[in-house]
Amino acid sequence: MSDYSLTASFKKEARRLGFDFCRIVKVGEAAHAEFFSRWLGLGRDGEMTYLGRNLEKRRNPALLAEKGPPFRSLIVLGVDYHCFDLAPEILSDPSRGIIARYAWGDDYHEIIRPLLHELDGWLRARTGRSTLGKGLVDTGPVLERDWAHEAGIGFTGKNCCTIHPERGSWVFLATLLVPEEMVSDPAVVAVRSADHGVEETLAGLAAGGDYGAWQLQRGNRLTPVNLQGREPDFEEDTRELTLATCGQCTRCLDACPTDAFIGPFHLDPQRCISYWTIESRQPVPRWLRRLFGNRIFGCDICQEVCPWNQRLMERTPLLRGLEAQQERMAPPLLEGFDQHMPYWLEPSAFAERWRRSPLKRAKRSGMLRNVCVALGNWGDPAAFEGLKAAAADESAPAREHAAWALGELLRRHNDVRAAACLESLLADEGDSRVREEVGIALGRDVETLAGSRRRDVYSRIA
């Protein structure tokens, strides 16, 4: 089988399995490896310490071939997970918890990973290779967005997302490294220079600058002829997509409620709602909480406002497990405190309610923390019973954020129930951070001596 026929057949198989994009480049050095290393040096990874591992492999993915022949081809695969847009009245309803779109269906890692193994098996069966390729779904040392740009799947926008001019940015990326020399796709053509150095990007580029434009091609297509038993061939489709660029647009940067962008292409995760609601296990900084609104898992705001994501047609993803499930998009915040299914309070109920969901990454305690922030931002007295239950949770961060939210009820409505609950919590809380939060909620200067019981602190105040 010729290289061209093999590549064409491979792409046809990728499409059959449910991938919307399949593009191929030669293995080399990632374009933004130096920026990534410097970004880590600024401590941007926070609790995501795994990002600092295997930096040389991130720079050059050929090093991922620890056994067998070297990897020669890097196959970039993309899955369009766009379904539809939430109605504005749901997005703005403070009594609902908004979940990022990527989590409306089942966990994409568990869906896509087996397909990479299947694709590699398909290729091995046709080339006789005995060693395994390397399939990764954004959990390994590969800078996927660099390779997606290189392969022509999309360009990297100012919001750091990969954007396809016809599909927008609602795209999961995966990579498969193989030793076969597959036929590479046409290179991305820079129409306007994108020159901006590492130092300038780290310092913060001007939001309204035009940092390049690219011409992408639709790629390769199978020849629509009767091949009479021969292997299918393919031809280059040189039709160009709409010019791929952010131009001078600043909508994503302007819309970020926490001002998480240092500038175009430079995100500080430790100011990002997604980081705090998904990755972090620590208390959310007090000054950030009121900026979260009702986002309880992830944040799509910088994508929701992107012009490339406007006017996309409603669709069903090729991978059916990614279809949006109604109960996973914007559940009522108080629903999970109901005695019949207290999924914010009981681990077994949480596991059942969010089975196969990406929300499991944040864990029950993390989600309860997030929900307490949203309840505090809602600030409605109807949230009291839920917050009272959260204030008795075994998780200290959950109790801390419940105390903050109770303080919001007290501040906005002078809710005597919230005051009484905080006083009770102050009496026997042993965690210093929680004690401090209760004291602030009550408007008191509470001592936070490590190891002391809250009852002791309360007696000093009384």
VOPAGU-2260 file (C-alpha; in pm, 1 decimal, decimal comma):
REM VOPAGU-2260
SITE   aa  ch    i         X         Y         Z
SITE  MET   A    0       0,0       0,0       0,0
SITE  SER   A    1     140,6     337,2     -99,0
SITE  ASP   A    2     193,3     610,8     158,5
SITE  TYR   A    3     -84,8     809,8      -6,8
SITE  SER   A    4    -330,4     521,0       0,7
SITE  LEU   A    5    -240,3     436,6     359,5
SITE  THR   A    6    -292,2     794,3     470,7
SITE  ALA   A    7    -624,3     822,5     287,8
SITE  SER   A    8    -752,4     496,9     433,7
SITE  PHE   A    9    -637,4     601,4     779,5
SITE  LYS   A   10    -829,1     928,7     756,4
SITE  LYS   A   11   -1137,4     744,1     639,5
SITE  GLU   A   12   -1110,5     513,7     942,4
SITE  ALA   A   13   -1067,7     811,8    1177,1
SITE  ARG   A   14   -1387,1     961,2    1037,8
SITE  ARG   A   15   -1570,5     629,7    1076,4
SITE  LEU   A   16   -1469,7     619,1    1443,1
SITE  GLY   A   17   -1613,9     966,2    1502,2
SITE  PHE   A   18   -1330,3    1217,1    1460,9
SITE  ASP   A   19   -1422,0    1541,8    1287,9
SITE  PHE   A   20   -1060,7    1631,7    1211,3
SITE  CYS   A   21    -757,9    1424,3    1122,1
SITE  ARG   A   22    -444,3    1604,8    1009,2
SITE  ILE   A   23     -83,9    1489,7     995,6
SITE  VAL   A   24     249,9    1663,3    1049,7
SITE  LYS   A   25     606,8    1546,0    1080,9
SITE  VAL   A   26     736,5    1511,2    1434,2
SITE  GLY   A   27     952,8    1805,6    1532,8
SITE  GLU   A   28     989,5    2070,8    1800,8
SITE  ALA   A   29     681,2    2243,4    1938,9
SITE  ALA   A   30     663,7    2607,6    1835,9
SITE  HIS   A   31     588,2    2751,5    2180,1
SITE  ALA   A   32     798,6    2522,4    2397,5
SITE  GLU   A   33    1014,6    2811,1    2516,5
SITE  PHE   A   34     715,3    3024,5    2610,1
SITE  PHE   A   35     564,5    2730,2    2798,1
SITE  SER   A   36     883,6    2679,8    2999,4
SITE  ARG   A   37     901,1    3048,8    3088,5
SITE  TRP   A   38     528,6    3048,2    3173,3
SITE  LEU   A   39     592,0    2764,6    3418,5
SITE  GLY   A   40     883,4    2961,7    3561,7
SITE  LEU   A   41     637,0    3232,8    3661,2
SITE  GLY   A   42     449,3    2976,8    3871,0
SITE  ARG   A   43     144,7    2988,3    3646,9
SITE  ASP   A   44      79,1    2615,6    3689,1
SITE  GLY   A   45     -25,8    2658,5    4053,0
SITE  GLU   A   46    -149,7    2321,5    4178,3
SITE  MET   A   47    -115,9    2174,0    3827,6
SITE  THR   A   48     237,1    2055,5    3898,6
SITE  TYR   A   49     201,7    1778,2    3640,9
SITE  LEU   A   50     251,1    2043,6    3372,3
SITE  GLY   A   51     614,5    2079,2    3476,1
SITE  ARG   A   52     700,3    1714,8    3418,3
SITE  ASN   A   53     877,9    1586,1    3106,1
SITE  LEU   A   54     951,3    1930,3    2964,9
SITE  GLU   A   55    1192,8    1797,4    2705,3
SITE  LYS   A   56     927,6    1558,0    2577,5
SITE  ARG   A   57     681,8    1846,6    2552,7
SITE  ARG   A   58     941,0    2033,1    2351,6
SITE  ASN   A   59    1011,9    1737,7    2122,7
SITE  PRO   A   60     746,3    1460,4    2124,6
SITE  ALA   A   61     980,8    1227,8    1934,0
SITE  LEU   A   62    1130,0    1155,8    2278,1
SITE  LEU   A   63     805,3     983,8    2377,3
SITE  ALA   A   64     918,5     680,4    2177,5
SITE  GLU   A   65    1090,4     502,1    2463,6
SITE  LYS   A   66    1089,0     160,6    2294,7
SITE  GLY   A   67    1094,3      58,6    1931,8
SITE  PRO   A   68    1147,2     277,6    1625,0
SITE  PRO   A   69    1135,7     657,1    1654,7
SITE  PHE   A   70     810,3     841,2    1595,7
SITE  ARG   A   71     803,2    1012,0    1255,8
SITE  SER   A   72     442,2    1123,8    1222,0
SITE  LEU   A   73     223,2    1317,8    1462,0
SITE  ILE   A   74    -146,7    1275,5    1389,1
SITE  VAL   A   75    -365,7    1551,3    1531,3
SITE  LEU   A   76    -727,9    1453,0    1581,2
SITE  GLY   A   77   -1016,8    1677,7    1669,1
SITE  VAL   A   78   -1369,2    1620,2    1793,7
SITE  ASP   A   79   -1633,3    1891,0    1756,5
SITE  TYR   A   80   -1843,4    1877,8    2075,0
SITE  HIS   A   81   -2069,4    2173,9    1998,9
SITE  CYS   A   82   -2438,7    2093,7    2050,4
SITE  PHE   A   83   -2627,4    2420,3    2100,9
SITE  ASP   A   84   -2619,3    2740,2    2304,3
SITE  LEU   A   85   -2786,1    2779,1    2642,0
SITE  ALA   A   86   -3070,0    3028,4    2646,8
SITE  PRO   A   87   -2966,4    3365,4    2797,1
SITE  GLU   A   88   -3232,9    3338,9    3066,4
SITE  ILE   A   89   -3077,2    3012,7    3188,6
SITE  LEU   A   90   -2721,9    3147,8    3180,5
SITE  SER   A   91   -2825,8    3449,9    3382,6
SITE  ASP   A   92   -3043,7    3262,8    3634,7
SITE  PRO   A   93   -2848,2    3293,1    3964,2
SITE  SER   A   94   -3036,4    2998,3    4115,0
SITE  ARG   A   95   -2876,1    2761,0    3862,5
SITE  GLY   A   96   -2519,0    2636,3    3853,3
SITE  ILE   A   97   -2365,4    2671,6    3507,7
SITE  ILE   A   98   -2144,6    2383,5    3394,1
SITE  ALA   A   99   -1891,2    2419,7    3111,7
SITE  ARG   A  100   -2007,5    2274,5    2781,1
SITE  TYR   A  101   -1736,8    2014,7    2763,9
SITE  ALA   A  102   -1895,6    1845,3    3066,8
SITE  TRP   A  103   -2251,9    1831,5    2931,7
SITE  GLY   A  104   -2187,4    1478,1    2811,9
SITE  ASP   A  105   -1970,3    1192,2    2936,0
SITE  ASP   A  106   -1599,3    1233,1    3009,1
SITE  TYR   A  107   -1430,8    1284,0    2672,8
SITE  HIS   A  108   -1106,4    1127,9    2793,6
SITE  GLU   A  109   -1281,1     795,8    2847,0
SITE  ILE   A  110   -1454,0     821,5    2508,7
SITE  ILE   A  111   -1159,6     928,4    2292,3
SITE  ARG   A  112    -872,4     732,5    2448,2
SITE  PRO   A  113    -995,0     386,7    2335,4
SITE  LEU   A  114   -1045,8     521,6    1983,3
SITE  LEU   A  115    -678,9     622,9    1966,4
SITE  HIS   A  116    -581,1     266,9    2057,9
SITE  GLU   A  117    -819,0     139,0    1790,6
SITE  LEU   A  118    -669,9     369,9    1528,5
SITE  ASP   A  119    -319,4     262,2    1618,7
SITE  GLY   A  120    -426,3    -102,0    1598,3
SITE  TRP   A  121    -576,3     -39,7    1255,4
SITE  LEU   A  122    -247,5     110,8    1136,9
SITE  ARG   A  123     -35,1    -166,5    1287,6
SITE  ALA   A  124    -247,0    -430,3    1115,5
SITE  ARG   A  125    -168,1    -275,3     777,8
SITE  THR   A  126     200,6    -201,9     825,6
SITE  GLY   A  127     300,8    -505,5    1030,1
SITE  ARG   A  128     435,8    -290,8    1311,2
SITE  SER   A  129     465,0    -474,8    1643,4
SITE  THR   A  130     537,8    -178,3    1871,0
SITE  LEU   A  131     269,5      56,8    1999,1
SITE  GLY   A  132     211,0     415,5    1899,8
SITE  LYS   A  133     146,9     682,2    2162,0
SITE  GLY   A  134    -207,0     814,2    2194,4
SITE  LEU   A  135    -274,1    1112,7    2422,9
SITE  VAL   A  136    -589,8    1304,9    2511,3
SITE  ASP   A  137    -451,6    1623,5    2674,8
SITE  THR   A  138    -310,5    1426,2    2967,8
SITE  GLY   A  139      44,5    1375,3    2842,1
SITE  PRO   A  140     348,1    1589,9    2761,4
SITE  VAL   A  141     235,4    1725,2    2423,1
SITE  LEU   A  142     154,7    2088,9    2343,3
SITE  GLU   A  143    -158,8    1999,5    2146,6
SITE  ARG   A  144    -253,1    2351,8    2042,2
SITE  ASP   A  145      86,3    2405,8    1879,2
SITE  TRP   A  146      37,7    2094,4    1671,4
SITE  ALA   A  147    -326,0    2173,5    1592,6
SITE  HIS   A  148    -208,4    2505,3    1447,3
SITE  GLU   A  149      79,7    2340,7    1264,0
SITE  ALA   A  150    -150,9    2076,9    1119,9
SITE  GLY   A  151    -411,2    2328,9    1006,7
SITE  ILE   A  152    -696,6    2226,3    1235,7
SITE  GLY   A  153    -721,9    2582,5    1360,0
SITE  PHE   A  154    -529,7    2881,7    1483,3
SITE  THR   A  155    -455,9    2977,0    1844,2
SITE  GLY   A  156    -676,2    3267,0    1947,2
SITE  LYS   A  157    -606,7    3544,4    2193,5
SITE  ASN   A  158    -801,2    3342,0    2451,8
SITE  CYS   A  159    -547,4    3056,7    2407,2
SITE  CYS   A  160    -810,2    2830,2    2245,2
SITE  THR   A  161    -771,7    2652,6    1913,0
SITE  ILE   A  162   -1024,8    2811,3    1676,5
SITE  HIS   A  163   -1147,3    2663,7    1349,8
SITE  PRO   A  164   -1301,1    2925,6    1116,6
SITE  GLU   A  165   -1607,2    2709,7    1044,4
SITE  ARG   A  166   -1641,7    2508,3    1368,2
SITE  GLY   A  167   -1533,6    2762,4    1627,8
SITE  SER   A  168   -1341,3    2658,4    1939,5
SITE  TRP   A  169   -1565,4    2383,6    2078,3
SITE  VAL   A  170   -1309,9    2119,1    1980,4
SITE  PHE   A  171   -1138,4    1845,1    2180,2
SITE  LEU   A  172    -782,2    1771,6    2066,4
SITE  ALA   A  173    -597,7    1440,3    2076,1
SITE  THR   A  174    -269,7    1321,1    1928,3
SITE  LEU   A  175    -135,2     989,8    1804,3
SITE  LEU   A  176     238,8     948,9    1748,1
SITE  VAL   A  177     346,6     668,2    1514,3
SITE  PRO   A  178     673,2     557,1    1348,9
SITE  GLU   A  179     516,5     531,0    1001,8
SITE  GLU   A  180     599,8     812,4     762,6
SITE  MET   A  181     247,6     927,5     681,7
SITE  VAL   A  182     175,5    1192,6     418,2
SITE  SER   A  183     173,1    1535,8     584,9
SITE  ASP   A  184    -108,8    1781,2     526,6
SITE  PRO   A  185     -56,2    2115,6     353,9
SITE  ALA   A  186     118,4    2361,8     580,5
SITE  VAL   A  187     -59,9    2659,6     728,2
SITE  VAL   A  188      17,1    2971,7     527,9
SITE  ALA   A  189      86,2    3290,8     725,6
SITE  VAL   A  190     -86,4    3575,9     544,2
SITE  ARG   A  191      16,2    3837,8     798,0
SITE  SER   A  192     322,2    3805,1    1018,8
SITE  ALA   A  193     259,1    3679,0    1371,7
SITE  ASP   A  194     588,6    3795,5    1513,3
SITE  HIS   A  195     566,0    3858,9    1887,0
SITE  GLY   A  196     842,9    3736,0    2109,9
SITE  VAL   A  197     834,9    3534,6    2429,2
SITE  GLU   A  198     930,5    3831,9    2643,1
SITE  GLU   A  199     660,4    4053,7    2497,9
SITE  THR   A  200     392,4    3787,5    2541,4
SITE  LEU   A  201     496,9    3718,1    2899,8
SITE  ALA   A  202     487,9    4090,2    2980,1
SITE  GLY   A  203     144,4    4129,4    2821,3
SITE  LEU   A  204      75,1    4219,4    2460,6
SITE  ALA   A  205    -163,8    4502,5    2376,6
SITE  ALA   A  206    -515,1    4356,9    2367,1
SITE  GLY   A  207    -616,1    4526,9    2043,0
SITE  GLY   A  208    -308,8    4430,0    1843,0
SITE  ASP   A  209    -334,5    4222,3    1526,5
SITE  TYR   A  210    -102,0    3928,3    1584,0
SITE  GLY   A  211    -125,7    3743,3    1257,3
SITE  ALA   A  212    -360,7    3577,7    1011,0
SITE  TRP   A  213    -343,2    3237,1     849,2
SITE  GLN   A  214    -489,9    3063,3     551,3
SITE  LEU   A  215    -605,8    2712,2     632,9
SITE  GLN   A  216    -696,8    2449,5     377,1
SITE  ARG   A  217    -973,0    2197,2     401,3
SITE  GLY   A  218    -715,4    1921,3     367,1
SITE  ASN   A  219    -752,3    1592,0     188,4
SITE  ARG   A  220   -1055,7    1412,6      51,2
SITE  LEU   A  221   -1111,9    1066,2     -88,1
SITE  THR   A  222   -1145,6    1047,2    -466,6
SITE  PRO   A  223   -1518,1    1007,2    -545,0
SITE  VAL   A  224   -1470,7     738,0    -809,8
SITE  ASN   A  225   -1522,2     362,9    -834,3
SITE  LEU   A  226   -1181,9     218,7    -752,2
SITE  GLN   A  227   -1288,4    -140,3    -840,8
SITE  GLY   A  228   -1126,2    -306,2    -541,7
SITE  ARG   A  229    -817,1     -89,1    -531,3
SITE  GLU   A  230    -716,0      98,9    -217,0
SITE  PRO   A  231    -876,4     445,0    -209,9
SITE  ASP   A  232    -655,2     732,3    -311,3
SITE  PHE   A  233    -700,9    1093,6    -210,3
SITE  GLU   A  234    -641,0    1432,1    -354,0
SITE  GLU   A  235    -556,3    1763,4    -199,9
SITE  ASP   A  236    -850,4    1995,7    -153,5
SITE  THR   A  237    -685,1    2333,0    -195,2
SITE  ARG   A  238    -998,9    2535,6    -127,9
SITE  GLU   A  239    -911,0    2786,3     138,7
SITE  LEU   A  240   -1107,5    2852,5     455,1
SITE  THR   A  241   -1202,5    3202,3     566,0
SITE  LEU   A  242    -898,0    3392,7     682,9
SITE  ALA   A  243    -816,5    3262,2    1030,8
SITE  THR   A  244    -740,4    3546,7    1269,5
SITE  CYS   A  245    -845,5    3733,6    1582,0
SITE  GLY   A  246    -750,4    4059,4    1414,6
SITE  GLN   A  247    -799,1    4348,6    1654,6
SITE  CYS   A  248   -1088,1    4181,1    1840,2
SITE  THR   A  249   -1069,9    4192,8    2221,2
SITE  ARG   A  250   -1407,9    4046,1    2317,4
SITE  CYS   A  251   -1267,4    3745,3    2502,8
SITE  LEU   A  252   -1019,1    3951,9    2701,1
SITE  ASP   A  253   -1278,0    4216,4    2785,7
SITE  ALA   A  254   -1543,3    3966,2    2892,4
SITE  CYS   A  255   -1330,4    3768,1    3140,7
SITE  PRO   A  256   -1490,2    3849,3    3478,9
SITE  THR   A  257   -1171,5    3780,6    3675,1
SITE  ASP   A  258    -931,3    3955,3    3434,9
SITE  ALA   A  259    -736,3    3630,7    3397,5
SITE  PHE   A  260    -552,5    3728,4    3079,8
SITE  ILE   A  261    -220,4    3906,4    3118,9
SITE  GLY   A  262    -264,5    3980,1    2749,9
SITE  PRO   A  263    -332,0    3791,9    2426,2
SITE  PHE   A  264    -205,3    3430,8    2441,1
SITE  HIS   A  265    -110,4    3460,3    2809,8
SITE  LEU   A  266    -353,2    3322,9    3065,6
SITE  ASP   A  267    -290,1    3329,6    3440,0
SITE  PRO   A  268    -481,5    3019,5    3562,1
SITE  GLN   A  269    -473,5    3139,7    3920,9
SITE  ARG   A  270    -718,9    3412,7    3822,6
SITE  CYS   A  271    -930,0    3178,7    3609,2
SITE  ILE   A  272   -1269,7    3039,4    3710,7
SITE  SER   A  273   -1194,7    2708,6    3537,3
SITE  TYR   A  274    -875,7    2658,8    3737,6
SITE  TRP   A  275   -1043,0    2721,1    4071,1
SITE  THR   A  276   -1359,0    2521,9    4003,8
SITE  ILE   A  277   -1186,4    2220,3    3845,1
SITE  GLU   A  278    -815,5    2195,5    3925,6
SITE  SER   A  279    -765,4    2357,4    4264,4
SITE  ARG   A  280    -835,8    2186,1    4594,5
SITE  GLN   A  281    -764,7    2502,0    4795,1
SITE  PRO   A  282   -1006,4    2770,2    4917,5
SITE  VAL   A  283   -1099,4    3020,3    4648,0
SITE  PRO   A  284    -940,0    3359,1    4729,2
SITE  ARG   A  285   -1201,8    3578,1    4893,4
SITE  TRP   A  286   -1161,0    3862,7    4643,3
SITE  LEU   A  287   -1235,8    3628,4    4352,3
SITE  ARG   A  288   -1553,9    3467,1    4482,1
SITE  ARG   A  289   -1803,3    3735,6    4389,9
SITE  LEU   A  290   -1664,8    3736,5    4034,7
SITE  PHE   A  291   -1757,2    3371,9    3975,9
SITE  GLY   A  292   -2129,6    3437,5    3949,8
SITE  ASN   A  293   -2307,6    3104,1    3907,6
SITE  ARG   A  294   -2029,9    2913,7    3725,6
SITE  ILE   A  295   -1975,8    2597,4    3930,5
SITE  PHE   A  296   -1758,7    2387,3    3695,8
SITE  GLY   A  297   -1541,8    2554,1    3438,1
SITE  CYS   A  298   -1607,1    2877,4    3252,6
SITE  ASP   A  299   -1687,0    2924,5    2883,4
SITE  ILE   A  300   -1726,0    3301,8    2885,0
SITE  CYS   A  301   -1421,6    3376,0    2666,9
SITE  GLN   A  302   -1557,0    3126,3    2413,0
SITE  GLU   A  303   -1920,8    3229,2    2438,3
SITE  VAL   A  304   -1838,6    3583,9    2327,7
SITE  CYS   A  305   -1596,6    3482,3    2049,5
SITE  PRO   A  306   -1724,8    3587,8    1703,3
SITE  TRP   A  307   -1607,2    3256,5    1558,2
SITE  ASN   A  308   -1852,7    3078,3    1787,7
SITE  GLN   A  309   -2151,0    3288,8    1687,1
SITE  ARG   A  310   -2427,0    3151,1    1465,3
SITE  LEU   A  311   -2310,0    2791,2    1480,3
SITE  MET   A  312   -2581,9    2547,9    1382,5
SITE  GLU   A  313   -2732,6    2315,0    1642,1
SITE  ARG   A  314   -2583,7    1970,6    1592,3
SITE  THR   A  315   -2532,7    1624,2    1736,2
SITE  PRO   A  316   -2166,4    1527,9    1794,7
SITE  LEU   A  317   -2036,1    1234,1    1592,7
SITE  LEU   A  318   -1937,5    1068,0    1920,8
SITE  ARG   A  319   -2274,8    1007,6    2079,4
SITE  GLY   A  320   -2138,7     995,7    2434,7
SITE  LEU   A  321   -2069,5    1368,0    2401,8
SITE  GLU   A  322   -2434,4    1457,7    2346,9
SITE  ALA   A  323   -2560,3    1713,4    2596,1
SITE  GLN   A  324   -2758,5    1568,7    2884,6
SITE  GLN   A  325   -3024,7    1805,7    3007,3
SITE  GLU   A  326   -2954,7    1754,2    3376,8
SITE  ARG   A  327   -2583,2    1829,2    3336,1
SITE  MET   A  328   -2599,2    2175,9    3184,9
SITE  ALA   A  329   -2739,0    2410,1    3450,1
SITE  PRO   A  330   -2882,3    2218,8    3746,5
SITE  PRO   A  331   -3067,9    2415,9    4016,4
SITE  LEU   A  332   -2813,2    2492,6    4287,0
SITE  LEU   A  333   -3037,6    2362,0    4565,9
SITE  GLU   A  334   -3129,9    2039,0    4388,8
SITE  GLY   A  335   -2827,7    1852,5    4524,9
SITE  PHE   A  336   -2929,9    1921,2    4885,2
SITE  ASP   A  337   -3263,3    1741,8    4847,5
SITE  GLN   A  338   -3300,1    1449,3    5088,8
SITE  HIS   A  339   -3393,9    1212,9    4805,0
SITE  MET   A  340   -3070,1    1272,2    4614,7
SITE  PRO   A  341   -2828,7    1481,8    4827,7
SITE  TYR   A  342   -2548,1    1461,9    4575,0
SITE  TRP   A  343   -2363,1    1765,8    4707,0
SITE  LEU   A  344   -2357,3    1614,5    5056,8
SITE  GLU   A  345   -2316,9    1236,3    5022,5
SITE  PRO   A  346   -2035,6    1064,9    4827,5
SITE  SER   A  347   -2255,7     776,2    4709,3
SITE  ALA   A  348   -2522,9    1012,4    4577,9
SITE  PHE   A  349   -2255,0    1225,7    4408,6
SITE  ALA   A  350   -2104,8     917,9    4239,6
SITE  GLU   A  351   -2446,4     808,2    4115,0
SITE  ARG   A  352   -2560,5    1149,7    3995,9
SITE  TRP   A  353   -2238,2    1230,1    3808,2
SITE  ARG   A  354   -2147,7     882,5    3683,2
SITE  ARG   A  355   -1918,9     907,8    3376,6
SITE  SER   A  356   -1918,0    1288,2    3409,8
SITE  PRO   A  357   -1605,0    1508,6    3403,2
SITE  LEU   A  358   -1736,0    1665,6    3727,5
SITE  LYS   A  359   -1579,1    1374,4    3912,6
SITE  ARG   A  360   -1243,0    1544,3    3862,2
SITE  ALA   A  361   -1338,1    1821,4    4106,0
SITE  LYS   A  362   -1463,2    1562,6    4359,9
SITE  ARG   A  363   -1770,8    1604,3    4575,4
SITE  SER   A  364   -1598,9    1831,4    4827,6
SITE  GLY   A  365   -1469,0    2058,9    4551,3
SITE  MET   A  366   -1809,2    2083,0    4389,2
SITE  LEU   A  367   -1974,1    2160,7    4724,0
SITE  ARG   A  368   -1719,5    2440,2    4770,9
SITE  ASN   A  369   -1806,4    2573,9    4423,2
SITE  VAL   A  370   -2179,0    2551,1    4486,0
SITE  CYS   A  371   -2143,6    2743,5    4812,5
SITE  VAL   A  372   -1972,7    3026,8    4623,4
SITE  ALA   A  373   -2257,4    3033,3    4372,2
SITE  LEU   A  374   -2516,2    3028,7    4651,5
SITE  GLY   A  375   -2340,2    3320,6    4816,7
SITE  ASN   A  376   -2343,7    3510,7    4488,4
SITE  TRP   A  377   -2714,3    3434,9    4448,2
SITE  GLY   A  378   -2763,2    3566,5    4800,3
SITE  ASP   A  379   -3123,5    3453,1    4831,5
SITE  PRO   A  380   -3260,2    3348,8    5174,2
SITE  ALA   A  381   -3389,8    3033,7    5002,9
SITE  ALA   A  382   -3028,2    2911,6    5004,2
SITE  PHE   A  383   -3009,3    2900,8    5385,0
SITE  GLU   A  384   -3097,4    2535,2    5445,5
SITE  GLY   A  385   -2849,7    2416,3    5185,3
SITE  LEU   A  386   -2573,9    2634,9    5329,9
SITE  LYS   A  387   -2653,9    2517,0    5681,2
SITE  ALA   A  388   -2603,0    2157,5    5564,8
SITE  ALA   A  389   -2279,0    2252,8    5387,4
SITE  ALA   A  390   -2153,3    2423,5    5704,5
SITE  ALA   A  391   -2168,3    2083,0    5877,0
SITE  ASP   A  392   -1980,2    1898,5    5600,8
SITE  GLU   A  393   -1665,1    1698,9    5676,6
SITE  SER   A  394   -1468,2    1903,6    5422,5
SITE  ALA   A  395   -1305,4    2214,1    5573,2
SITE  PRO   A  396   -1302,6    2410,1    5242,0
SITE  ALA   A  397   -1675,0    2338,6    5203,9
SITE  ARG   A  398   -1742,8    2467,9    5556,1
SITE  GLU   A  399   -1527,5    2772,2    5490,6
SITE  HIS   A  400   -1715,8    2867,7    5175,5
SITE  ALA   A  401   -2049,8    2790,3    5336,5
SITE  ALA   A  402   -1956,6    3037,0    5611,6
SITE  TRP   A  403   -1870,6    3298,4    5350,2
SITE  ALA   A  404   -2204,9    3244,1    5173,4
SITE  LEU   A  405   -2394,4    3262,3    5503,9
SITE  GLY   A  406   -2215,3    3589,8    5562,5
SITE  GLU   A  407   -2352,2    3711,1    5227,4
SITE  LEU   A  408   -2706,1    3630,5    5344,0
SITE  LEU   A  409   -2637,8    3817,5    5666,4
SITE  ARG   A  410   -2487,8    4114,3    5483,7
SITE  ARG   A  411   -2762,1    4147,4    5223,0
SITE  HIS   A  412   -3072,1    4051,9    5420,0
SITE  ASN   A  413   -2969,4    4068,5    5786,0
SITE  ASP   A  414   -3081,3    3704,5    5795,4
SITE  VAL   A  415   -3105,3    3607,5    6162,2
SITE  ARG   A  416   -3093,1    3237,6    6073,1
SITE  ALA   A  417   -2758,4    3290,1    5901,1
SITE  ALA   A  418   -2626,7    3477,8    6204,5
SITE  ALA   A  419   -2737,0    3202,0    6443,1
SITE  CYS   A  420   -2583,4    2933,2    6220,5
SITE  LEU   A  421   -2252,9    3121,0    6210,3
SITE  GLU   A  422   -2253,0    3165,8    6587,0
SITE  SER   A  423   -2311,0    2794,8    6631,5
SITE  LEU   A  424   -2035,0    2713,9    6384,6
SITE  LEU   A  425   -1800,5    2947,0    6567,7
SITE  ALA   A  426   -1856,6    2755,6    6892,8
SITE  ASP   A  427   -1685,1    2431,9    6799,8
SITE  GLU   A  428   -1495,2    2465,5    6472,1
SITE  GLY   A  429   -1136,5    2346,7    6498,5
SITE  ASP   A  430   -1001,8    2457,2    6161,1
SITE  SER   A  431    -827,0    2794,4    6173,4
SITE  ARG   A  432    -922,4    2899,1    5819,6
SITE  VAL   A  433   -1288,1    2820,4    5880,7
SITE  ARG   A  434   -1276,5    3011,7    6210,3
SITE  GLU   A  435   -1131,6    3309,4    6032,6
SITE  GLU   A  436   -1403,4    3297,6    5765,4
SITE  VAL   A  437   -1681,8    3280,0    6024,8
SITE  GLY   A  438   -1531,0    3572,1    6212,6
SITE  ILE   A  439   -1520,6    3782,0    5896,4
SITE  ALA   A  440   -1879,7    3682,4    5812,6
SITE  LEU   A  441   -1986,1    3799,1    6158,6
SITE  GLY   A  442   -1781,2    4115,1    6131,6
SITE  ARG   A  443   -1540,6    4015,9    6407,4
SITE  ASP   A  444   -1162,8    4000,3    6434,6
SITE  VAL   A  445   -1128,9    3629,1    6510,8
SITE  GLU   A  446    -795,4    3489,1    6624,9
SITE  THR   A  447    -680,3    3189,5    6425,8
SITE  LEU   A  448    -429,4    3017,1    6651,6
SITE  ALA   A  449    -339,3    2676,7    6509,0
SITE  GLY   A  450    -472,5    2384,5    6705,2
SITE  SER   A  451    -707,1    2583,0    6928,7
SITE  ARG   A  452   -1075,7    2494,4    6942,8
SITE  ARG   A  453   -1326,1    2741,4    6812,8
SITE  ARG   A  454   -1510,3    2729,1    7145,7
SITE  ASP   A  455   -1198,3    2881,6    7304,3
SITE  VAL   A  456   -1189,9    3157,5    7046,6
SITE  TYR   A  457   -1560,2    3222,9    7097,5
SITE  SER   A  458   -1514,7    3256,6    7471,7
SITE  ARG   A  459   -1247,2    3523,7    7420,6
SITE  ILE   A  460   -1479,0    3721,7    7194,9
SITE  ALA   A  461   -1777,5    3684,2    7428,5
